[in-house]
Amino acid sequence: MKCIVLLAILGAAVAKPTQRIVNGEEATPNEFPHIASLQVGIFGLFWSHSCGGILISPNYVLTAAHCVDGQSASNLRVELGKHNLDATESNQQRITISQVIMNPGYDSNAAGYPNDIAVLRLSSPANLVTGFVETIELSPDDSYDGVSVILAGWGKLRGSDSGVSKLLQKVSMPVISQSACTSEWAGVSGAAVLETHICAFDPSFGTSACNGDSGGPMYCPNGSGGINVCGVTSWGESGCGGTKPSVYGRVSKFVNWIRDNTDL
């Protein structure tokens, strides 16, 4: 029987739904200056990458609710301006979290993990540096079926890997319709494709998000030659085999809630 998994890594030996970029390629350094590495403190001794995030204002990072479910703000931080998680980079910024705001409709026990979205208030504003640390706009658009989107993250490169990628990865995949996504996931325990989801799938290449990609961005073209964030990585196929669509929170369905809970 197939099963689904949230695509976060919440520390050693913690089995939680997770995602990484499988069969993608290394991003160019600073190609996505709005992406954040969300990190969890381990026994007060060191920090470990858990999920991705998206800088949407100098004071707030957008991520998935399951990435912070059960976590206290004092045990979380983000790194901005990063490419190599193992290196000290000239424009990196480490900022702790002062407040975790999870969507009140998130339910980790419900099929499809509904409303898997959260915002994190930074304890101090990010210093915006063009080309290295930037904010990105939320997409209000709801119609991306067939559009090629970009997924980015530090998640595992293979489902069998013991750890995440140290170098930021990316992959392009097409968005598929809600009906097609529902059909692909039919009969899989725990799977439910909701109106608040957006799915990406390219079975010909076996590409997928994986553990450690959760909370990271789905980037969509904005019609002006740039990109907006239209999805937040949520869940996918256990083992990250690329035979099922990856599922993301559809940002357009949460724009009002995000604005109500941030300074946007």
C-alpha positions, 0 to 999 in steps of 0.5 A: 500500500502506498502512503504519503509523507509530510516533507519536513525534517524535524531533527534526528530520528523524528519521523514527520512528513518531508520533501526534498528535490529529487532529480533536479539540479543545483541552483545558481548561488543567490538565484532565489534570494527569498528562500530561507532555511528553517532550522531547529535547535537540537538539545541546545547544542546545534542547529539542523535544517528542518524545512524551507521558508519564504521571506515575504517581508523583512519581518515575516517568513512563510512556511508550512504549518507541519514544519512548526507544529509542536515547536516553540519559537525559541527553538527556531531560527532561519538562515537567509542568503544561503546556498551551501548550508555547510559554509559560512557565506558573506551575505548570510543572515541568522535570525531567531523567531519571536512568534509562530502563527499557524493557520487555525484550520491546520489539522495534522490528523485529517486527510490531505493535511488541510491548511498546512500554512504558517507565518513566522515573525522574525525577532529582528528585521532581515537586512534586505540586500539586492541579489542576496536577501530579498522579499517576494510577492504572493501570487493572487492568481489561481489558474496555473494548470499546465504552467511550468513552475520552479521548486527549490529546496535543500531536501534529500536528493533521494528518498534513501538518503540519510540527510538533506542536500547541503547545496540548494537544488531546483527543478522545473515541473508542470502544474496539473489540474485538481482533478488530475491530481485527485485521480493520481492520489485516489486510493492512497491512505491519508491522501486528499487533494483539496481546493487549497492545494496545488499539485506539480507532477512530471512522471517522465523524469521522476522529479519530486520534492522530498524530506527537507523541502517542506515549507519551501516555495513553488515559484510561478511566472508573474506575467512581467518576466519575474516570479511570485510564490504560488505554493508552499511545499506540503506533502508527497509520496513516501520515498520520494519516488516521483511516481505521484504528484507533489502537493503544495498549499495554494497561496492564493487561497491563503493571501487574506489570512497571511495579510491579516497575520503579517505586515503585508 
